[in-house]
Amino acid sequence: MNRAAIASANASGGFEYWHQVTCLNYSTTDCRIPDDADFDGKIDVKSLGALLISDIVACTSPDNPIRVTRRAQHIRKDGRDDFMLWLTLKGTATLAQDDRAALMRPGDLILHDQTRPFVLEFSETHRCIMITIPRPLLISRLPTARRCVARRIAAGTPIGALAASMTEHLSRMDAQAELDVAQRICASALDILATTIETELKEPAAPLPRRARQLEQVKRYLIDNLHDTEITLEQIAKSQRMAPRTLNRVFAMEGTTPIRWLWRQRLAASYKALAEGHVQQVTDAAFSCGFSDPSHFSRAFKAEFGLTPQEVSRRRLA
């Protein structure tokens, strides 16, 4: 997240300026442009810990809806890598992503992913709170986050209502809160949001195919052993009473390998540790998450996130 890019907008700049600010703060998109005479809107943005929190309003006429589209060519040119969590406060909107579409009503929460194409459409008066979450901070808590996009968490469920109320209160927090306080609040908020998404969007219980059961079992084992610098494919296979070849086939269902999946979880955990201040030194993040070579860790971290571990740590202190 580029803190220097944070900007706000109001109606005096017209629709074009409003759209430019959305591209600057969130992701590059094409947008159907309504007549400025029909448009009124604003964006208030603040940084709170590792999160970007936006209060967004857009008003247009019923017969002149706003349609925002992020295409594959935008993603290739704009490599931002965050999740966005929406809380609708007024009006309705429709989000389509990954062959799903969800209608958002007041009080609803919904997740979308910057790294995948999407279409967002709203008309008349729409107001929402949007939290921009760096991918590693959500993935480290909810590895299945990608499967949860464009799925509505309805207003009124006990856990959904708690998460919605908390989100609204975060938007009213003082952006100048003490660093340690902001970091702790953001970490706790992310724990609640991840739990809400996981709980509310849990698939109906049904017997899993054998390979899927094996995959989930191995993932749990790997998460429990992130810190083990000596873990090998053979050791993982032995612990699960599988042949290494079978283990590779299980992970091939998701287009990866056991060791590659483990590395990505370690990198996400190290990003979280640095961004949320759980460690002070880069080497501490490396060793606590199972990396034995700090130089190798730094190269892998930069390749995964486009930032060095030192840059993530400095952002926390910015």
C-alpha positions in Angstrom: 0.0 0.0 0.0 1.5 3.3 -1.1 0.7 5.7 1.7 1.9 8.6 -0.4 -0.9 7.9 -2.8 -3.7 8.5 -0.3 -6.0 11.2 -1.5 -9.6 12.4 -0.9 -12.1 13.8 -3.3 -15.3 15.8 -3.2 -18.0 16.8 -5.6 -16.4 20.0 -6.6 -13.9 18.1 -8.7 -16.6 16.4 -10.7 -16.9 12.7 -11.7 -13.5 12.6 -13.5 -11.6 13.7 -10.5 -13.6 11.3 -8.2 -12.7 8.4 -10.5 -9.0 9.4 -10.6 -8.9 9.3 -6.8 -10.4 5.8 -6.8 -7.7 4.7 -9.2 -5.0 6.3 -7.1 -6.2 4.9 -3.8 -7.5 1.5 -4.8 -6.9 0.1 -8.3 -6.8 1.2 -11.9 -10.2 0.8 -13.6 -12.4 1.9 -16.5 -15.5 3.7 -15.5 -18.8 4.5 -17.3 -18.9 8.3 -16.9 -22.2 9.8 -15.8 -23.2 13.3 -16.6 -21.6 15.6 -14.1 -25.0 17.2 -13.6 -26.2 13.9 -12.3 -23.2 13.2 -10.1 -22.3 14.1 -6.5 -19.8 12.3 -4.4 -16.9 12.3 -2.0 -14.1 10.0 -0.8 -12.6 10.5 2.7 -9.5 8.3 3.3 -7.3 7.7 6.2 -4.5 5.3 7.1 -4.9 3.3 10.4 -2.0 1.0 11.2 -1.6 -1.3 8.2 -5.1 -0.6 6.9 -6.5 2.0 4.6 -10.1 3.0 5.6 -12.3 4.9 3.1 -15.7 6.5 3.5 -17.1 6.6 -0.1 -20.2 8.3 -1.4 -21.4 8.4 -5.0 -24.8 9.7 -6.1 -26.1 9.6 -9.6 -29.5 9.4 -11.3 -31.4 6.0 -11.5 -31.1 5.9 -15.3 -27.4 6.8 -15.3 -25.6 4.2 -13.2 -21.9 4.2 -12.4 -20.1 1.0 -13.7 -16.5 0.4 -12.6 -14.6 -2.3 -14.5 -11.1 -3.7 -13.7 -9.8 -5.8 -16.6 -6.8 -8.1 -17.0 -4.9 -5.3 -18.8 -5.3 -3.1 -15.8 -4.0 -5.8 -13.5 -0.9 -6.3 -15.6 0.0 -2.6 -15.4 -1.2 -2.0 -11.9 0.3 -4.7 -9.6 -1.4 -3.7 -6.3 -2.2 -6.8 -4.3 -4.8 -6.1 -1.6 -8.2 -7.4 -0.6 -11.0 -4.9 -0.2 -13.8 -5.4 2.4 -16.9 -3.4 1.8 -19.6 -2.4 4.3 -22.6 -0.9 2.6 -24.3 1.9 4.6 -26.8 3.3 2.1 -28.2 2.2 -1.3 -27.3 -0.9 -3.2 -24.5 -2.0 -5.4 -23.6 -5.2 -7.3 -20.1 -6.7 -7.4 -19.2 -9.4 -9.9 -15.9 -11.4 -9.6 -14.8 -14.9 -10.3 -18.0 -15.9 -12.0 -20.1 -14.8 -9.0 -22.2 -11.7 -8.5 -23.5 -10.4 -5.2 -26.0 -7.6 -4.5 -24.9 -5.5 -1.5 -27.6 -3.9 0.7 -27.2 -1.7 3.8 -25.4 -3.6 6.5 -23.9 -6.2 4.2 -20.2 -7.0 4.0 -18.5 -8.3 0.9 -14.9 -9.0 -0.1 -13.2 -8.4 -3.4 -9.7 -9.0 -4.7 -7.6 -6.4 -6.6 -5.6 -9.1 -8.4 -8.7 -10.5 -10.3 -11.0 -8.7 -12.8 -14.2 -7.4 -11.4 -17.2 -5.2 -12.2 -18.9 -2.9 -9.7 -22.1 -1.1 -10.5 -24.2 1.3 -8.4 -26.8 3.9 -9.0 -28.7 6.6 -7.1 -27.1 7.3 -3.7 -24.6 4.8 -2.5 -22.4 5.1 0.6 -20.0 2.5 1.9 -17.0 2.0 4.2 -14.1 0.2 2.5 -11.1 -1.3 4.2 -8.1 -2.0 2.1 -6.2 -5.0 3.6 -2.7 -6.0 2.4 -3.1 -9.6 1.1 -0.6 -11.2 3.5 -2.4 -9.9 6.5 -5.6 -11.6 5.5 -4.1 -14.7 4.0 -2.1 -15.4 7.1 -5.4 -15.5 9.0 -7.6 -16.9 6.3 -5.7 -18.9 3.7 -9.0 -19.5 1.8 -9.8 -15.8 1.4 -9.6 -16.0 -2.4 -12.6 -18.3 -2.4 -14.7 -15.8 -0.4 -14.8 -12.9 -2.9 -18.2 -11.7 -4.2 -20.1 -13.6 -1.5 -22.4 -11.5 0.6 -22.3 -11.6 4.4 -25.8 -10.6 5.1 -26.7 -7.9 7.6 -28.4 -9.1 10.7 -26.5 -12.3 11.5 -24.9 -12.0 15.0 -21.3 -12.2 13.8 -21.9 -10.2 10.7 -23.6 -7.4 12.7 -20.6 -7.4 15.1 -18.1 -7.1 12.2 -20.2 -4.4 10.5 -20.5 -2.3 13.7 -16.7 -2.7 14.3 -16.0 -1.6 10.7 -18.1 1.5 11.0 -16.4 2.4 14.3 -13.0 2.0 12.7 -14.0 4.6 10.1 -14.5 7.1 12.9 -11.3 6.4 14.7 -8.7 9.2 14.9 -6.0 8.5 12.3 -3.5 10.1 14.6 -3.9 7.4 17.2 -0.7 6.3 18.9 1.2 3.8 16.7 1.1 1.0 19.1 -2.6 1.5 19.8 -3.4 1.6 16.1 -1.4 -1.5 15.4 -3.1 -3.5 18.1 -6.6 -2.4 17.1 -5.9 -3.2 13.5 -4.6 -6.7 14.3 -7.6 -7.4 16.5 -10.0 -6.0 13.9 -8.4 -8.3 11.2 -8.8 -11.3 13.5 -12.6 -10.5 13.9 -13.0 -9.9 10.2 -11.2 -13.1 9.1 -13.3 -15.1 11.7 -16.5 -13.5 10.3 -15.7 -14.3 6.7 -14.7 -17.8 7.5 -17.7 -18.5 9.7 -20.4 -16.8 7.7 -19.2 -18.1 4.3 -18.5 -21.7 5.4 -19.7 -24.2 2.9 -22.5 -26.5 4.0 -21.0 -29.6 5.7 -20.6 -32.4 3.2 -18.3 -35.3 2.9 -15.1 -34.2 1.1 -13.5 -36.3 -1.5 -10.5 -38.2 -0.2 -7.9 -36.0 -2.0 -9.5 -32.8 -0.6 -9.5 -34.3 2.9 -5.8 -35.2 2.6 -5.0 -31.7 1.3 -6.7 -30.0 4.3 -5.0 -32.4 6.7 -1.5 -31.7 5.2 -2.1 -27.9 5.2 -3.0 -28.0 8.9 0.2 -29.9 9.6 2.3 -27.4 7.7 0.7 -24.4 9.4 1.5 -26.0 12.8 5.2 -26.5 11.6 5.9 -23.2 9.9 8.9 -22.6 12.2 10.6 -25.9 11.4 13.6 -24.9 9.2 14.5 -28.6 8.6 11.2 -29.8 7.2 11.4 -31.7 3.9 9.0 -33.2 1.4 9.9 -36.7 2.7 9.3 -35.7 6.3 5.9 -34.2 5.4 5.0 -37.3 3.5 6.0 -39.6 6.3 4.0 -37.6 8.9 0.9 -38.0 6.7 1.6 -41.7 5.9 1.8 -40.8 2.2 4.4 -41.4 -0.6 6.1 -38.2 -1.7 4.6 -38.7 -5.2 1.1 -38.9 -3.7 1.7 -35.8 -1.6 2.7 -33.9 -4.8 -0.4 -35.1 -6.6 -2.6 -33.8 -3.7 -1.2 -30.3 -4.0 -1.3 -30.4 -7.8 -5.1 -30.0 -7.3 -4.3 -26.3 -6.5 -1.5 -25.9 -9.0 1.3 -25.9 -6.5 3.6 -28.2 -4.5 3.8 -28.8 -0.7 7.0 -26.9 -0.3 5.9 -23.9 -2.5 2.7 -23.7 -0.5 4.6 -23.9 2.8 6.9 -21.1 1.6 4.0 -18.8 0.7 2.5 -19.3 4.2 5.8 -18.6 5.8 6.2 -15.4 3.8 2.7 -14.3 4.7 3.3 -15.0 8.3 6.6 -13.0 8.2 4.9 -10.1 6.5 2.2 -10.1 9.3 4.9 -10.2 12.0 6.7 -7.2 10.5 3.7 -5.2 9.6 2.0 -5.6 12.9 5.1 -5.1 15.1 5.2 -8.7 16.5 9.0 -8.6 15.8 11.4 -5.7 15.6 14.2 -7.2 13.5 13.9 -8.7 10.0 16.1 -11.6 11.1 13.6 -12.4 13.9 10.8 -12.5 11.4 12.8 -14.8 9.2 13.8 -17.3 11.9 10.4 -17.3 13.6 8.7 -18.2 10.4 11.1 -21.1 9.4 13.7 -19.3 7.2 17.3 -20.2 8.1 19.1 -17.9 5.6 18.2 -14.2 6.0 19.5 -13.2 2.6 17.5 -15.9 0.9 14.5 -14.8 3.0 14.8 -11.2 1.9 15.1 -12.1 -1.8 12.0 -14.4 -1.6 10.1 -11.7 0.3 10.8 -9.1 -2.3 9.8 -11.4 -5.1 6.5 -12.3 -3.4 5.4 -8.8 -2.3 7.4 -6.3 -4.3 8.8 -4.8 -1.1 11.8 -5.7 1.1 11.2 -6.8 4.7 12.9 -3.6 5.8 10.4 -1.5 3.8 7.4 -3.3 5.4 8.9 -2.7 8.8 9.6 1.0 8.1 6.0 1.5 6.8 4.7 0.4 10.2 6.7 3.2 11.7 5.8 5.8 9.1 
